[in-house]
Amino acid sequence: MLRDPQPVAVLSEATGREPHRSQHYRDTLSPLRIGDKVRAIFVRADVSKAAEVEAMMKAAINSYGRLDYAINNAGVGGTLTRTDGRTEAGWDMVMSVNLKGVWLCMKYEIQAMLDNGRGSIVNIASAAGLIGFRYGSAYAASKHGVVGLTRSAALEYARKGIRINAVCPGFTQTPMEEANPKMLESTVHAIPMRRLGRPEEIAQAALWLCSDAAAFITGHALSVDGGTVVQRRNRKTVELRPPGFVPQRDCLMPMRAQAPACR
């Protein structure tokens, strides 16, 4: 994908709520240093805060001189509950990370890419950004927002050499999905391919959109979901829950890490 055979990554946290993740990221990236040459750095940041996002981008530029590609993956799930039972604080938290956070990252990424005269951005949205998600109204609204933001910005920068696309993953094999066997069974049954996606399959789709192989693609929301969205088009909503499930305000879904990739 990269003209330079030694790619690098800048990682940050979605928010500062789980500081134990920082050491995990540092441990993951440390083997990527070869002698005095740094192939990857870790920057801890809250993507909902402009100053921290700007500092993260400056760290990337200072380390490598330019930003060619970015993958905006920071996100939180929020709570599973009915819309009328959702708290203002919970709504604001989901929106500030999932939508505002993507916009802030794009803002500073685009500024850097305009200096280059080219670049590619991939925003990680969700299948819930294309169809409804019962009991996940805040999450679905934020991801629909990411898709709309992606498409709008793609039009703004199409003539500037900057392509902006989104990947919309379906249910993916993660500890969150595997923690509840009953939910896992229900989830797999709802997917036409009858299996969860693999994290590397989502990553490969994002990398492809960044690459020159997708040079004529911009403003596209690519479903990587085993057929979930096309199956649900007529039903409009997704409802996955084990028998007897009652939505609660405290069933918080964990966040993902931000991973803009740069050269």
N, C-alpha and C positions, 0 to 999 in steps of 0.2 A: 504494500500500500504506500509506503513512504519512499520518497526519493533517497533519503538517508537510511541506510540499513540498520541504524541504531535508534529505534523509536524510544520515546520517553513518555511518562505520564505524570500528571499532577493530580493528586487525590485530596479531597476534603470531605468533611462530614456534613451531613445535611443540617444538623444543628449541633449545639454543644451539649446535648442531653446525654450522650453516651461516650464520655471521654476514653473509656477502656478500648474503644475501637482504634484510637490513634496509634497505640503501640502495635496493634495487629497490622495496620497499614505500613508502619515503618519497618516491621519485620519482613513483610512481604516484599517491599521495595529494596531493602538493603542489598540483596544479592545482585541487583542490577547495576551496581557500581563496579566499574572495571578500572583499577588503578586510580588515577586522578580524574578520569572521565566519568561524569555522572550521567547515567542513562535514565534515571527517574528520581523525582523528589516528592516528598509528602508535604502538603500544606494543610493545616487544620483551619477550617473556616465554617462559619454559619452562613449558608447561602442566602438567607433572608435578610442579611445586613450588607448594605452596599459597600461600606468601608472594608469589610473583610473579603468580599468578592473582588474588589478592586486590588487589594493587597495580594490575593491569590494570583490574579492575572499578572501583576507586576513581577511576582516571584518567578513565574514561568518565563516571561520575557527576559528578565535579568539573567536567568540561568541558560537560556537557549537562543536568545536573540530574536525570536519570532514565534508566532502561533499560526500553524497551518490547519489544524483540525481540532475540533472540540466535541466531546460527547457529554451532554448534560443529563446526569442520571440521578441526582439527589432527589429523594422523595420520601414521604411518609404516608401511611395508609389511613390514619385517623381511626375513628371508632365506627363500629357497625351498629347503627341505630336508625330509627325512623327520623325523617326530616324534622318533624315537630318536636322531637326529643333531643335534638342536637344543640349543644351549647355554643354560645358565641365564641368563647375561647377556643373550643375545639375546631370550629369552622375556620377561624382566623389562622390557627396553627397550620392546618392543611394548606390553605391558600398561600400563606406566606412562604412556605417551603416549596410546594409543588408548582405553583404558578409564578409568584413573585420571584422566587429563587431562580427559576429558568430564565425569566426576563432579565434579571440582574446579570447572570452569567453571560447571556447573549449580548447584552449591552457592551460589556468590556471585551468580550471575544470579538465582536464585530469591529470595534474600534481598532483592535490590533490587526485584524485581517484587512481592513481598509488600507492600512499602511503597507501591507504586502501586495495588495492588488488582487488577492484571491484567498480562498479558504473554504472550508466545509464544516458545517455544524449539524450535529444530529441530536435531537432532543428525545429523551426516552419518555414517551407518553404511556398509553395502556390501551388494551382492548376496551376498557371502561371509558376511554376518551372517544370511542366511536359508537358505543351503544349504552343503554342504561345499566345501572348496577344497583339493584334494590338493597336498601340499608347502607349503601355507600354513596349517598348523594354528594357529600363534600368531595370525596375522592374523584368521583366521576366528573363533577363540575370542574375541578381543577385540571383534570386530564383533557377534557374537552377544550378547556382554555389553552392548554399547551398546544393542541393541534391547531386551534385558531391562530395562536401566536406564531406558530411555525409557518403556516400558509401565508399569513399577512407579511411577515418579515421576508419570506422568500421572494415575494413580489417587489419589495422595496430594494433588495440588493441583487436581483438577478442580473442587472447590467453592470454590477460592480465586481463580478467574478466570485461572489460568495454564494454558495448553495446552502440551503437550510431545509432539512428534512426531519421527519420523526419516525421512530420505531414504536409500534404499539404491541407490546408483548401480551400474550395471554397468560394463563396460569403456568408458572415456571417452577421447576424443581428447586426448592429452597427449604431451609429448616422450618420456615414459617408454614409452608404447605404440608410438610411431613409430620408436623407436631401433633396433628389431629387425624388419626386414621380414618374415622368416619367421614370427616370433611374431605379427606384426600380421595376416598372412594367416590364420593358424590362429585367431586371436581373432575376426576378422570372420566367418569361416565358422561359428563356434559361436554367433553371435548371430542369432536368427530374422529380424530386420530387415536383416541383412547389412551393417551399418555400425556404427561406434563412436558412442557418445553424444557430444554437444558440451557443453563446460563450461557454456555459457549455458543449456542445457536442464536441467542439474542445479540451477543457480542459480535458474531460474524456478520449479522445483518447490518449492524451499526458501522462496522469497519468497511463493508462493501459500499454503503452510502457515502462514506468519507472518500472512497477511492476514486481514481479516474475512470474506473469501469462504470461508474454512475454519473459521469460528467454531464449528461443531459437531463438529469433528474433533480428537480427542486420543488419544494412545496408539497412533497408527497408524504402521506402517513402510511407507513408500511406495516401491515398486520403480520405478526409472527406468533401465531396462536393456535396452530393445528386445526384451523377451520372454525373456531368459535364464533367469530364475528359474522361470517357469511351464513352460518347456521341460525344465528339469532336475529338476523335482519328483520324478519317478519314479527318476531316476538318483542323486539326492542329492549328487553331487559334481561339481565342475567341474575338468577337467584340460585345461589349454591349454599346450602346449609344442611347440617346433619339433622336427623329426626329429633324433635323436641327442642331445637335451637331457639332461644329467645334473645334477640339483640340486646346488648348491654352497653352502657356508656364507657365501661372500663376495659373492653376488649380491644386494646390498642394494637394496631398492626405495626411492626417495626419498620424502620427507615432503611433506605439504601444509601450507598455512598456515592458521592459525586466523583466522576472520573473524566475530566477533560483530557484528551490526548493531544500532545503537542510535539513539535519537532525541535 
